[in-house]
Amino acid sequence: LITANLISKINSAHPSSIGLNIMFRQEDKSSIISMQKFYKNYMGFDLKVEGLDKKLFDNDKIFADSLKQTKTILPVFMQDNLEIRPYCNPVSIHTNSLKHAKTTYIAASMLCNIEQIHKASHSFGFINTKIDKDGVLRRSPLFMHYKDTIVPAFSLANLLSLDKNIEFPSSNSVKILGHQFHINSASEVLLS
């Protein structure tokens, strides 16, 4: 409820987009509906709640409904092991604008938010980073292959929500919102 209220308040200021770098991998256990499931499954007890509007029973639905009113971008985590969830689908990603992107990063699966929150977001981007052997983060990939599409990094997904026109002036550069960035063959951008 707090996060839903926060998103609604931020959205009342009419932002171009909202980047919420928090993963919602599990149902909200403080929801009335979650507590009812818990007591039913583990104690065989039907928990009755009276005097509270049924709309307030499911915090995740309340949050998802608030996300649908916004251009909120959520994170996903790309991985090599297979944890396939059918709703973790990159269809809502800006596939047309990224069709010319090249990267050596390939993910076998995608860890995403719970279904109703994932589907309610405007878009998503991966939050993976690669730390060098000495423990320093020097570069970050902008794109990753997943199935038959390219998924943008979380930061790039936020920029793409403002302007879907991403250009690739050369094999080692990307241009978005009038700014050009140099990338290497793995689609990594140097952080400074």
Summary of the structure (lengths in Angstrom):
residues: 192
radius of gyration: 19.4
end to end distance: 37.4
largest distance: 63.8
contacts: 540
relative contact order: 0.16
helix: 28%
strand: 24%
